[in-house]
């Protein structure tokens, strides 16, 4: 997870639920945060983190799909920045790259190793499925957008986590039913259930669930 600024302010963030088929049904990639982490210690989570300023300028081989982009178009920092952040965080925390082969001159420092593989980030496989804002009083607060992606969009070996940073431990593919038995944050449980419904046959819903905890009063609503 990267990002600068006041750690207690609400920061834009993006996370990816990467899904692949398994012998017991669909599996999702998860990892465990460290015991000494300031935010959600010991919890199993999806790869994700704060949006960087440079993410808004990242060239995408293909953008988000029209409906997903439209749903994010009114939100700062915009669909391209959120999609780029999701791809970058997935890559940093797992070593897996959502992209397409292509040249990328003069990438920002955070993206240099990604570009060095001859790959340009590709957001077309991301589906925006959930939004949540961390409640007040937490050591870190995020306005997080969650994206669902099929692992078939990843370039390379889906089980090779050798280049992952140390942000998440115990990276592994977990069947959805087993994932619910892990030590999960409440919001991760909720997003997991939403994703499971989608990967087992439900169509893209007409609106996106939104847990808005921007104030001291929790509010659940759906956004078009």
C-alpha positions in Angstrom: 0.0 0.0 0.0 1.4 3.4 -1.0 0.3 7.0 -0.6 1.2 10.2 1.2 -0.4 12.8 3.3 -2.4 12.8 6.6 -2.9 9.2 7.6 -6.1 10.0 9.5 -7.9 11.8 6.6 -10.1 9.9 4.2 -7.9 8.8 1.3 -9.2 7.4 -2.0 -8.3 3.7 -2.4 -8.9 0.7 -4.6 -8.9 -3.1 -4.0 -9.1 -6.1 -6.3 -11.0 -9.4 -5.8 -9.1 -11.6 -8.2 -11.1 -14.8 -8.9 -10.2 -18.1 -10.6 -11.9 -21.5 -11.0 -11.0 -24.2 -8.5 -11.8 -27.9 -7.9 -14.4 -26.8 -5.3 -15.8 -23.8 -7.1 -14.5 -20.2 -7.6 -11.5 -19.1 -5.5 -10.4 -15.6 -4.5 -6.9 -14.3 -3.8 -6.4 -13.1 -0.3 -3.5 -12.3 2.1 -3.0 -11.5 5.7 -1.9 -8.2 7.1 0.9 -8.1 9.6 0.3 -8.3 13.4 1.9 -4.9 13.8 0.0 -3.2 10.9 -1.7 0.1 11.9 -4.7 -0.7 9.8 -6.6 -4.1 10.2 -3.7 -6.1 11.9 -3.8 -9.8 11.4 -6.9 -9.6 9.1 -7.2 -11.4 5.8 -8.0 -8.9 3.0 -7.9 -8.4 -0.7 -4.9 -6.7 -2.4 -5.5 -2.9 -2.3 -4.4 0.4 -1.0 -4.4 4.2 -1.5 -4.5 6.0 -4.8 -1.2 7.8 -5.7 -1.1 11.1 -7.4 0.7 9.5 -10.4 -2.1 7.0 -10.9 -4.3 9.6 -12.7 -1.7 9.9 -15.5 -1.1 6.2 -16.1 -1.8 5.1 -19.7 -4.2 2.2 -19.9 -4.0 -0.4 -22.7 -7.8 -0.5 -22.4 -10.0 1.5 -20.0 -12.7 0.3 -17.6 -16.0 -0.8 -19.3 -18.5 1.9 -20.0 -20.9 1.2 -17.1 -18.2 0.9 -14.5 -16.5 4.1 -15.8 -19.8 5.9 -15.8 -20.4 4.9 -12.2 -17.0 6.3 -11.2 -17.0 9.4 -13.4 -18.5 11.7 -10.8 -16.1 10.5 -8.1 -12.7 12.1 -7.4 -10.1 11.0 -8.5 -11.9 9.5 -11.5 -12.2 6.1 -13.1 -8.7 5.9 -14.7 -6.9 6.8 -11.5 -8.9 4.3 -9.4 -8.4 1.5 -12.0 -4.7 2.2 -12.2 -4.4 2.2 -8.4 -6.2 -1.2 -8.3 -3.9 -2.7 -10.8 -0.8 -1.2 -9.2 -1.7 -2.4 -5.7 -2.5 -5.9 -7.0 0.9 -6.0 -8.6 2.8 -4.6 -5.6 1.2 -6.8 -3.1 1.0 -10.1 -5.1 3.4 -9.7 -8.1 0.4 -10.4 -10.5 -0.1 -8.0 -13.4 -3.3 -7.1 -15.1 -2.2 -5.9 -18.5 -1.4 -6.4 -22.2 1.9 -6.5 -24.0 3.1 -3.1 -25.1 5.8 -0.4 -24.9 5.6 2.2 -22.2 8.2 5.0 -22.3 9.1 7.0 -19.2 6.8 5.4 -16.6 6.6 6.9 -13.1 9.0 5.4 -10.5 6.3 3.3 -8.9 5.5 1.7 -12.2 9.0 1.2 -13.6 9.3 -2.5 -12.8 5.8 -3.1 -14.2 6.7 -1.4 -17.5 10.0 -3.2 -17.5 8.1 -6.4 -18.2 6.9 -4.9 -21.5 3.3 -4.8 -20.1 0.8 -1.8 -20.1 -1.9 -1.9 -17.4 -5.3 -3.0 -18.7 -8.4 -2.1 -16.8 -11.0 -3.7 -19.1 -11.3 -6.8 -17.0 -12.2 -4.9 -13.8 -15.8 -4.7 -12.6 -16.7 -2.1 -10.0 -18.8 -3.9 -7.4 -18.7 -2.1 -4.1 -17.8 1.2 -2.3 -17.1 1.7 1.4 -15.7 4.5 3.6 -13.9 3.6 6.8 -15.7 4.8 10.0 -14.3 7.7 12.1 -11.9 6.9 14.9 -9.8 4.4 12.9 -6.0 4.9 12.6 -6.4 4.9 8.8 -9.5 5.9 6.8 -10.2 5.1 3.2 -12.9 5.7 0.6 -12.4 2.4 -1.1 -13.7 1.1 -4.4 -13.7 -2.7 -4.8 -13.2 -4.3 -8.2 -13.9 -7.9 -9.3 -11.6 -9.4 -11.9 -11.2 -12.8 -13.5 -7.7 -14.2 -13.2 -7.7 -14.9 -16.9 -6.7 -11.3 -17.4 -3.5 -11.7 -15.5 -0.2 -11.9 -17.5 2.0 -14.8 -16.2 1.8 -17.5 -13.6 -1.1 -17.1 -11.2 0.7 -18.9 -8.4 4.0 -17.0 -8.6 4.1 -14.4 -5.8 7.9 -14.2 -5.6 8.0 -10.5 -6.5 5.3 -9.4 -4.1 6.1 -6.9 -1.4 5.8 -7.8 2.3 2.5 -6.0 2.8 0.5 -9.2 2.8 1.6 -12.6 4.1 0.1 -16.0 3.4 -1.1 -15.1 -0.1 -3.2 -17.9 -1.4 -6.3 -18.8 -3.4 -9.2 -19.5 -1.2 -12.6 -21.1 -2.1 -15.3 -18.6 -1.3 -16.9 -20.8 1.3 -13.6 -21.2 3.1 -12.7 -17.5 2.8 -15.6 -16.7 5.1 -14.0 -18.7 7.9 -10.8 -16.6 7.9 -10.2 -13.7 10.2 -11.9 -11.0 8.2 -12.8 -7.4 8.7 -16.6 -6.8 8.6 -16.5 -5.0 5.3 -14.4 -7.7 3.7 -17.1 -10.2 4.7 -19.8 -8.1 3.1 -17.8 -7.5 -0.1 -17.0 -11.2 -0.3 -20.7 -12.1 -0.2 -21.4 -9.6 -3.0 -18.6 -11.0 -5.2 -19.7 -14.6 -4.6 -23.2 -13.8 -5.8 -21.8 -12.2 -9.0 -19.3 -15.0 -9.8 -22.0 -17.7 -9.4 -24.3 -16.3 -12.0 -25.9 -13.0 -11.1 -25.8 -10.2 -13.6 -24.2 -6.8 -13.0 -26.6 -5.1 -10.6 -28.3 -1.8 -11.6 -26.5 -0.1 -8.7 -23.4 -0.4 -6.5 -23.7 -1.0 -2.7 -22.1 1.8 -0.7 -21.4 1.7 3.0 -20.9 5.4 3.8 -19.2 6.0 7.1 -17.9 9.4 6.3 -19.6 10.8 9.4 -20.4 9.3 12.8 -23.6 7.8 11.4 -23.3 4.6 9.2 -25.4 4.8 6.1 -26.0 2.0 3.6 -27.3 3.0 0.2 -26.9 2.0 -3.5 -25.4 4.3 -6.1 -26.2 4.3 -9.8 
